[in-house]
Structures are given as structure tokens and as C-alpha cells.
Amino acid sequence: MMDCTMGVLNLMLSGLTCVRVKTSVGQMLLLGPELSNGSRVHCLVCKYGLCFDLFVANGLIDMYCKCGSLSHARKLFDEMPERDIVSWTNMISGYSNVGRVQESRVLFERMRLEGLEGNEFTWSALITGYARVGDCDEAFSLFRKMSEAGLVPDVATWNAMICGFVQSGEMVKGVELFRDMLVVGVKPNPVTVTGLLPAFGSMGSVNNGKEVHGLIYRTNMYNVFVASALIDMYSKCGCVKHARNVFDTVLSKNVASWNAMIECYGKHGMVNSAFELLDKMEDENVKPNQVTLTCVLASCSHGGMVNKGLTFFKSTRESQRVEIREEHYGCVIDMLCRSGKIEEAYDLVHELGTEVTDSMVGSFLNGCVAYKRPDLAKKMTEDVMKLKTNRPGGFVTLSNVYAGEGEWAKVEMLREVMKLQGVQKLPGFSSLSSDI
């Protein structure tokens, strides 16, 4: 009877962890009501005196970790009279999934001190945690140690490493890892190529991108997310026709697919094509989102079609079909400044009040410089000071305005303000990359 009860409880706990949603920090959580149900099962476990059964306790820890209730999971873990590799791995994975890698590492080292060596899942959880928080050096160090220990990283571990390097700007290392992955015989999946393709776009390595495109085609890895990544890669490499070919092959497009192609047209000054695609998107009952609005406004800004962009922005704001955010106002200010409508941009900056950002002020001041409006630039001085921003763009541009007018005392004053607020101008740099 006892064995039967334990089996039912484990089955229940396992079932509770199958409904998940993904948050902005990459944590896998259950829907709210499931935690409540899990707590009820925990009460039932205690009632039957099964709290310290190894299998049941492991199931509870796993459930609490996936619900994001790490404090409950850790309390159970610390109270366990006996732990196995599953217990340690569940807890290490729980911390890693929410970016608490130091706590994962402490548990990992403590596990080894107690005579247990981690398995592939334990190592992968720790490596993935470091990769997610951008500590690629430590992730790679653990990755090598895992291989030296005779353990084989699975595709999820390779994916985490590749994505970690690419997102951290280590494009070449990300590509090298992908090649190493192929050499050792690990088959990539859609997550692999989705994480890798931005590297080729950033480096302008269209030939390598085409090679991966061929691999995707041969291995039937196409899905809507892979297609969006391909569109973005071709766009950044300047291959608009290739991007559109990919777009047209996607049978079930989601909003990300449409956004990627609209953004591609916008980057290359093809504003009419971007609007045509927007109309087609709405004809197919795909609702635009905040990213869509940003892409369209940026297209109008770069394409010089200010009136069309402003009309679209106003109609969107009035219809409330998309929530207007600060990046949208930033696009509009940039659009006005690029077209010489500095006074309108000035009015919009002041309309936003405390919601204005230093990047908006920077765009405005650049417009003042380009269209020789030092009067308006100077009127923004007080606002720039109030922002207390730690980004140097607005200060530097305003300093250049004063220097152009020969007002060196004010240039010196701005430099003193930058020192007081800890603002530092980063040195410029250039990079050139060829196909690897």
C-alpha cells in the first residue's frame, strides 16, 4: 500500500510540472494555480509521513524549483537526511535557471566534497547558468572540465554556450564552438542555429550564413523562429532579396516573422515596401505589437518619410491598438530631428517631461547641431542636467555646441558636471570581420 501511495504522489508531482511559461530572465515557471496544487500534495505527503522519502522529496524539490519557489525547495533540500545525485542536480538547476549561479556553484562544490561527482545533467545545469548570465569564460572553463572528466555535453549545453558567447559579443568563439560541436558529432537543432545566426549578421559573414542556411534546409530544421533569425541575418548582411525569399517560404508566420521583414526593408530605405508588408500583415489578421511600431517608425526615419511616419504614429496612438512606449517616442524625436523639424522635436521632448531619456535628448542635440540651432540646444541644458544620466552622448554633443559657439567656459562647466556625475566618454573603436 505504501509503495502504491508513493508512486501516485510521484506521478502527481511529475504531472504538476508539465505546464510552463518562459519569463524575461529565462526561468521556467508553472502557472500560478499549479504551485497551490503542489503545496496541497506536499501537505498530503507530510500527512502520510513520506516527507523524507528520497524519491518523493526529489519530486517536491523539482516541483518547487519549477514553480520559482526556491526557498521552499532549499528548505526541503537542507532537511533531507539522505541525498542522491538527483537531489543535488535539481537544486543546482533551480538556482541556475534564475541566474543565481554563485549559489549553484557553492552547492556543486559542496556535493563533490561529500563524495558525489556530478553527472551530465549536473554539469550542464551549472554551465548553462553561467552562460545565461554572460560569464562565458567561466562557462567555457567548466565546459572543458566536463569533457576532461569524461562526460559528454548534450545539445542543450552546446546551445547554451553558443548563445552565451554570441549574446556577449564573442561572435568568433560562438562560431568556433559550433564547428567543434559538429566535429564531435553532436547534431544541432533549431535552437542551435537560432542562437548562432546573429553572429554572422553582426560580422557581415553572409557566406557562412548561407552555409548554415544550407544545413538548415538539408536537416529539415526550418521553423518560424529559425526563419526569423535567417531574415535578420540576411538583412544585416545587406541581402534583402534573400531575406524576402526566406520570408515567403514560411507558411505559418508569427508576428516576429513579419517584424523581421519589415525591419529589413526599413534598414535599407525601402519604406513603401515596409508599409505594404504592414498592410498585408493586418489583412492576414496578424496583430502588430510594440516591435512592429518601432520597425515602421525607424523605417520612416531612415527613409526620410517623416509625414508618413508621424501620421502612422498618431493613428496608432489614437486607436490604441499598440501600447506606446519610450522607444517609440525616441523614434519620433529622431525622425523629426533628421528632417529638420527641431522645434516640433523640442515640444515633444518637453511634453514627455520626466519620461524623457538621455538618448532622446542626445538625438535632439544632434539635430540642433546638424541644423544649426544652438539656441534650442542651449535651452535643453537645464533639462540635461536634471536627467543625471551616466551616458555621455548628450553631454558630449552639448559640449560640441558650446565649443562651436566659442563658449569655452560652458564647455568646462559641462566637463565638471560629467566628472561629478561619474560620466565617462568611452573611446571609439572600429572592427572589421571577414568570413571565418
Buried (B, 14 or more C-beta within 10 A) or exposed (E): EEEEBBEEBBEBBEEBBEEEEEEEEBBBBBEEEBBEBBBEBBEBBEEBEBBEBBBBBBBBBBBBBBBBBBEBBBEBBEEBEEBEBBBBBBBBBBBBBBBBBEBBBEBBEEBEEEEBEBEBBBBBBBBBBBBBBBBBEBBBEBBEEBEEEEBEBEBBBBBBBBBBBBBBEBBEBBBBBBEEBBEEEBEBBBBBBBBBBBBBBBBBBBEBBBEBBEBBEEEEBBEBBBBBBBBBBBBBBEBBEBBBEBBEEBEEBEBBBBBBBBBBBBBBBBBEBBBEBBEEBBEEEBEBBBBBBBBBBBBBBBBEBBEBBBEBBEEBBEEEEBEBEEBBBBBBBBBBBBBBBBEBBBEBBEEBEEEBBBBBBBBBBBBBBEBEBBEBBBEBBEBBBEBEBEBBBBBBBBBBBBEEEEBEEBBEBBBEBBEEBEBEEEEEEEEEEEEB
